[in-house]
């Protein structure tokens, strides 16, 4: 396996080498620190995957993914794995997948890329084949007929997995990331409230919808305050469940967009401060670097006509 690592600010190479060696994955690593170098390496068609941190060369992972999958480079496009630990805010997995990013922790990196690489080889994956994926959903429901009906109703919009007990559901959550969990309260063995508690202990941002025949205000309050996003009393209209699932995933995207805007504003504030400081010290090279970083952050691309117009205004 040939791995292209995009890293400007973190020393990922040693961590990744250690992870791969302990997982008995034999890989050749190529490190790039700029977007230009990444593009040039990508066009050689000698790599199998890209591992990146959140920001490289003043470019965030979203724009990097857009570039790799743009029309001009799409024939060279590769799976991109974004390391969670380098992200300064939580990113919904559904949003990452919609932008052709595979979100993974360093801890799970080796296992994830090994499984994906073997699967891609088994299906004859070709470079540049990019298909948007559906949000992933885990249904934990002990009634197999009810679970099958839920899956049938939701599979057109979601990739659905089933677990028929709390124990199996928790085990599947350890092995896979899901955008949403639909959890029945009455389960054999571990009850739904205990399953919810265990999920929240591992990942408090995990979206969970709880289903139950116990339609009481107290139960609703308990489940929501313990971490559930929604509480649905049985029986319910399947169309309502589908709408709730989509609404929760969309809401997660909107929350991220707000956080992303705040983070971007904070980055701009720091860059402007650095620009003013370098200006006061007459450090021309530093000023140029800060200006370039601000332009990257704002995605500024002024056309020749706009430049002429601005020059005329100056005159």
Secondary structure as UniProt FT lines:
FT   STRAND          2..6
FT   HELIX           12..22
FT   TURN            23..24
FT   STRAND          28..32
FT   HELIX           35..42
FT   TURN            43..45
FT   STRAND          49..52
FT   STRAND          55..56
FT   TURN            57..58
FT   STRAND          59..60
FT   HELIX           61..68
FT   TURN            71..73
FT   HELIX           74..76
FT   STRAND          79..83
FT   HELIX           84..86
FT   HELIX           93..98
FT   TURN            99..100
FT   STRAND          101..104
FT   HELIX           106..122
FT   TURN            123..124
FT   TURN            127..128
FT   STRAND          135..140
FT   HELIX           144..154
FT   TURN            155..157
FT   STRAND          158..163
FT   HELIX           166..175
FT   STRAND          180..184
FT   HELIX           192..202
FT   TURN            204..205
FT   STRAND          208..212
FT   HELIX           217..225
FT   TURN            226..227
FT   STRAND          230..233
FT   HELIX           238..280
FT   TURN            281..282
FT   HELIX           284..298
FT   HELIX           304..314
//
